[in-house]
Amino acid sequence: MNSLKVSIIIPCFNQAQYLEESCTSIKNQTHSNWEVLIINDGSTDDTEKIALDICKKDNRFLYFSKPNGGLSSARNYGLDHFSGDYVQFLDSDDLISPTKLEVSIRENSDLVVTDFQLLEKGKVLPPFCDLKNQKIDFNNVLKNWDIEFSIPIHAGLFKKNILEGIRFNEQLKAKEDWFFWLEILEKNPKTSFVNKPLCLYRLHQNNMCKDDFHMLENIKLVYKLLFDKFKSEHVKKELHNRLNNALYLDNKNLIKTQSKYRKYKALTNKLIVLSSLLLVIVLYLMFSN
């Protein structure tokens, strides 16, 4: 198994403070036949300095620098330059457990997904979804992504052959992983799930919030791209169902919000009346003597 080489692609943009810890989690792997492609996507912090220092100490780390093009662009740069039998994606702020590569390769599948945990301020937390009860196939990812579950990209290990002809869509600045997983799973790869949390997804301010307008624009774009990419009536029906459900939930939330607003207004009006009455009483007492 150690004869099989894993290429680990780390896109980096201004997260120098996490890069060394992320790379250490790779150096601690029980499977030692790997290369790491550190892709500096136009960082303005100490990413280059830290990356070059890491490469100097271990020649399995390779450094690449490119103008800023976004996360998908950096990952694609790695996909254009890797040399391994498998690909492991790892964002520069995330971590993998020491046995992640060994256990995944042992499955001998085209795609291996392991469970994961969250990491916030040094504390390990349960995952945001339950992957063990999800079927990892095209239909389920199409229907239930971001509704019942989603899969962190570093939970997967991808055999080289299933990546042929597939790249991350660089038009998307959000939801790019959903599109990528669908393209992979459309090939119907032999897929295994390992019910062990072998990677950590770090929570911090930069990945916990996105501008609402930015997110809305990318949701609109990803649906357009999906309708263009997948022509079958089944896919179109599922996408329409998702959109209808989203509209229903948005409307339901709007009704709830309006109801809360009406209750708030009624309460506010009562408080205004009570305050006015209290003011009248106080004024009466002040001027009645």
Secondary structure, 3 states (H helix, E strand, C coil): CCCCCEEEEEEECCCHHHHHHHHHHHHCCCCCCEEEEEEEECCCCCHHHHHHHHHHHCCCEEEEEECCCCHHHHHHHHHCCCCCCEEEECCCCCEECCCHHHHHHHCCCCEEEEEEEEEECCEEECCCCCHHHCCCCHHHHHHHECCCECCCHHHEEEEHHHHCCCCCCCCCCCCHHHHHHHHHHHCCCCEEEEEEEEEEEECCHHHHCCCHHHHHHHHHHHHHHHHHHCCCHHHHHHHHHHHHHHHHHHHHHHHHHHHHHHHHHHHHHHHHHHHHHHHHHHHHHHHCC
